[in-house]
């Protein structure tokens, strides 16, 4: 049986944000006002206002998809 280590919420969020940004050709620097290291390392703090801004820039209506862990 294969077991997967559960990711933390920040890692899940940033993994999904980076995936959406890449697929929509939106530079992460645009989402993060140039502060990309923490986002790329998946350690940047998540605040509700930041979530809203990023979701709007990615044209995502349902913020919940940014917090869904995809096994793989």
TACORJO-V444930 format. One record per pair of residues at least 24 apart in sequence whose C-alpha atoms are under 6 Angstrom apart, sorted by the first residue. I is the first residue (numbers start at 1). GAP is how many residues later the second one is. Records with the same first field share a line. If there is no record, write none. Layout:
I->GAP, GAP
This chain:
11->31
12->55, 57
13->53, 54
14->28
16->50
